[in-house]
Amino acid sequence: MNENYSWEDDGASVAKIQAVVDKVRNEVHKIIIGQDNLIELVMVSIFAGGHVLLEGVPGVAKTLASKLIAQTLNVDFSRIQFTPDMMPSDVTGTSVYNMKVAEFTFNKGPVFSNMVLIDEINRAPAKTQASLFEVMEEKQVTVDGVTYPMAFPFMVIATQNPIEQEGTYKLPEAQLDRFLFRVQLDYPTMDEEQEILRRFRNDFTKRQVADVRAVLSPKEVKECQEIVEKIHVKDELLDYIAAITLNTRNNGDLFLGASPRASLSIMQASKAVAAINGRDFVTPDDIQYVAFPVLNHRIILTPEREMEGMDVKDVIKDIISKVEVPR
C-alpha cells in the first residue's frame, strides 16, 4: 500500500467525484499520454462496483495504465499472468496439510487483493477462467465448502489481445457478461506518439512511474459509491435503457441479445458518468455514452452479418438511433 494520499472532505456531493477523477487523471497522465476514455471508464467501473476487460494490440499500455490507476488508490494490488498451464488453485488458492496442527489450512491465492490485474485472460484454459466466476460476481471464493469474502474494494481488470489467436481460449459468454465494460484501445495519434517519445527519451526504465502517488483510499471509494447510488434517474430514462436492451433481443442482425444484467450495468454506469460530469441526475447522453462499452461484449452477430463484415459497433449505433429518446 502507498500511504502518500490526501483527501479534502468537501461534503457528500458530485463535486467530490469530480475532484477524485481529476486527481487520478492527473496522476496517471504523469506517465500515460492520452487514453482519457480508458481512465474515465475504469473510474466509472470503480464507482459502479464493476470489472473491466481491456482489449487491444500489444504495446498500447493496457497493463501499464491498469497498474498506474491501481497506484492512485491506496489499496492492495496484485497481477496474475494467465498461461495455458495455469490451474484454478493458482488463482484462488489451495488447501495445504499443516503437519504441526494435523489439519488442512487454506493458503489464499493472488486473487485475494483489492485490485487484481489479469494479464492475457484468454491465455488460460476454461477451467481456470471459470475459477473467476464466483469471485467476480459474489466477491467471494468457496474452497472445500468454506467461503472466504474479498476485502473492499474488489475489482478485476483483465486484458486480452484481439488479434493473436494461437494458444488462446475464447472467453465464454457467461464470463464476458460479468465484466461491466469491454474497453477497446486504439493506437495513439501522431501527436500522442511524438509526446510519448519525448517523455521517455531519457527514461528507458520508466523511473517516472514512482512519481505517481495514491490519492484515494478505500473509505473514499465507499463514499463515492454511495454518492453514485443516490444519483437520480427518471422513470422515462429507465424505460429508455430497457428499450435499448430489448432491441438487442429482437434484432435481426444479432444471434444473442443482452441480458437484464446489461440493463442494470447501463443504469449503474450512467449514474457514475453523470457524477463525474458534475450532475446529480442522469441524461440520455450518459446512457448513450456507456451503451457501447456495456453492450459490445454481450451481443453476438448472426453468422450472416459476421460474414458480411458487420461490426457490433454498427448494430449498437443503429439501435441507439432508432430507439426514441425521452424528452
N, C-alpha and C positions, 0 to 999 in steps of 0.2 A: 504493500500500500504506500501511496505517496501522501505525506501529511501536509504538503505545501498548498493547501487550498484555502480560500477565504470565501465568506458568504455575507452579502449585505442583505439584511432582512428588510424588505420593502413592502411587507404585507402580502396576504394571500390574494394575488391578482395576476392577470395575464402579463403585467409588466415584469413580474418575476421570471416567467417563462422566457420572455424576450431577452432579458438580461442574461439568463443562463445560456441560451443558444448563441448569443453574440460572443460570450466569453469562450465557449467551446470552439466556435468557428475561428476566433482569433488565435487560439492556441494551436489548433490543427493547421491553420494556414502559415504557421511558422515554418512548416515543412512542406505541406501539400499545396501545390498550385492548382487552383480551380476546384472541381468536384464539389461545388456548393450543394448540388442536388443530393449527392450521396450523404453529405454531412447532415443536411436537414432531415432526410428521410430516416437516417439512423436515430437522430434525436427524437423524431416523431415516434419511432418504434419504441424507444426507451420510455417515453411518456405514456404510450398506449399499452405498455407491458407486452410487446410482441417480439418476434425474432425476424432476422433479415437474412436473405440469401443474395449474395453479391455475385454477379455473373459478368465476366469479361475476360479478354485475352490476357496472357501473362504480361506482367510489367506495367499495368495501368494503376498500380498502387492499391489494389484491393486489400491485401494483408496489411500494408503499412498504414493505410487510412484507418482500418479497424483497430489496430494497436494504438494509434495516436488518440482516437476517440476514447478508448478504454483508459488511456493515460490521463485524460482530462477528468476522469471520475475517480474519486477516492475509494476504489473498490478493488477486490481481488480479480486478477486476470489470469487466464490460462489459455494456452494454444495447443491444439491437437492436430497433428499432421496425419490425415487419413491415408492409409496404404492398403493394398489388396490383401495383405496377410493379417490385418488388424482384427482382433476379436472383440465382441461386445464388452467383455470384462476389462479390456484395455481402456475403455471409455468410462464405464460406470464404476468399476472397482471389483474386487473379488474377496471371497471369504478365505481366510488363511488359518490353518490349525495352529493354535498357540500352545506349545507343549508345556509352558510354565503353569498355565491355568487349566490345561486339558480341555479346551473348548475352541470353537471357531470364532475368530474376530473379523470384522469387516474392514478392509482397507479401501478407503474411498479413492475413486479414480479421478482423473483430471477434470471431469465434467462438474465436480463439486467446486464451483467458483462462482463469482458474480457475473462476470462477462467471459464467455467461452468463445474463442475463435477456432473454428474448424476449417482448416485449410484443405481444399480439394475434397469436399464431402462426397463427391461421386467417385472417388478412388477406392472406397471401401465397399465390400460386398453387402448384400441386402440385410443380412442378419446383424451386421454392425450398424448400418444405418437405422435399423429398427430399434436398436438399443436407445435411440434418442426420442422415440415416440412418447414414452411416458414422461420423461423429464421435460420435454418441450411443452407438452400440453398441461400436465398436472404439477410441474415444478417439484417433482419428487422422483426418487428411484426406489424400486422394490427389489430386494435381493433376499432369497431364502425366506420369503414370507414377511420380512421386516421392511418397513417403509422409512426412508431417510429423506426428509424435506430439504429443499435447497434454501440457502440463505437469500435474503432480499438485498438488492435486486438480482434477478437472474435473467440473462439474455444470451441467446446463441446468435453469433454472426458466422455464417458459413460462406465459403467461396467455392466457385466452380468455373472451369474453363469450358465455354460452349462449343469450342472448335474441335479440340482433341477428343477423340472417341476411343482410342486404343487403351485398353486397361482401365476403362471406367465402367461404372454401373449406374444406369439411369435411376434417378430418384423416383420412387413410386408416388402416385398422385396423393395418397394418404399423407405422406410426409411433406410433400410440397404445400399441401393445404395448411400445414402447421406454421408456415412462415407467413408473417403479416405482409411482408413485401418481398418481391424479387426485383432488385435494382440492377439494371443493365448499364455497365460502364462503357463509355466511348473513349476513343483516343483523345488526347489533349489537342487543342487548337494550335496553330502555328505560334501565336504569341505566348501561349502557356508553355509550349515545348522550349521556346527560347529562354523563358524565365526559369524553367527547371534547370537548364544547362548553366545559366549564370549563377543560380543559387548554390549549386553543388560543384562548381568547377574547382574549388579549393577544399572540398569536404567529401572525399571519396567514401568515407565510412559512415557518413550521416551523423556526425557528432552532435549536430544541432537538435537531434531528437531529444536529447537530455534537457533542452530548454523548455519543452512542453510540460506545463505544470497542471496539477489537478485543480479544478475549480468547482467541483460538485461532489457532495458526499451522499451516502445512502439516505440520510434523513431528508435532504433537499430533494432527492429523486422522488421520495414518497410524497413530499409536499406538492411537487409539480404534478404528479399523477392525480392527486386529489383535486388540484385546480382544474386539470383537464376533464376530469369526470363531471365537473359542475358546469362545463361549457354548454350553453343552451342549443338544442336542435329542435326546430319547429316540426310539428307532425307532418307538414307538407314535404319537408326535406327527408323525413324518414320514408315517406311514400315514394319519393324520388329515388332513394337508394334501393328500395325494394323493386321498383320498376326496372332499374338498370340490371339488377341481378336476375330478375325473372326473364328479362330479354335474352340473357345468355343461355337460358334453358330452352327457349323456344326459337332459337336462331338456326336457320338452315345451313349456315356456314360452320356450325360448331357440332362436334360429336359429343363433347362433355361440357355442361354449363357449370356455373359457380354454385357453391353450397351456401346455406344460411350463415356459415362461418365467414364467408366473404362479405355478406351484408354487414355483419357485426364489425368486421375489420374496417370496412369503408367508414362506418359511423365513428368508430373509435379514432381512426387515423385522421378523419376530417376535423374532429374536435381538437386534436393536438395541433393540426395545421392552423386552425383558427387562433388558438392561443399563441402560437409562435408569431403570428401576424398581428398580435395585439388586440384581438377581438374576443369577446366573451360569448359569441354566437357564431354558428356555422352558416356559410353561404353556399350556394350551388357551385361556385368556383372551387371551394375547398374539396367538395365531393369529386368534382371532375379531375382535380389535380392528383388525388390519391387513387382514382379508379384504375389507372393503368398499372402502377406497381402492385396494387392489391389483386387485380384480376389476371395479369398476364401469365402467371404460372398455374392458374386454377382452371383454365379453359383449354380445350383441345380442338383443333380444327378437324373438320371431316377430311378423310383421305383425299377426296376430290379437290378440295380447296388447298390442301397441302401440296398436291402435285402441281397445282396452278401457280404455286409460289406465293400464295397469300400469307400475310403475317397476322398474328393475333392482334397486333397493334392497330391494324386497319379495321379489324372487326370491332374492337373496343371503341375506336373513334366513331365508327358508323353507328354503334348503339347509342353513344352519348349524343350524337347529332339528331337521332330520331326520337329519343325519349324527351317528352315535354318538360321544360324547366319550370319549376314553380315560380310564381310571381310574388 
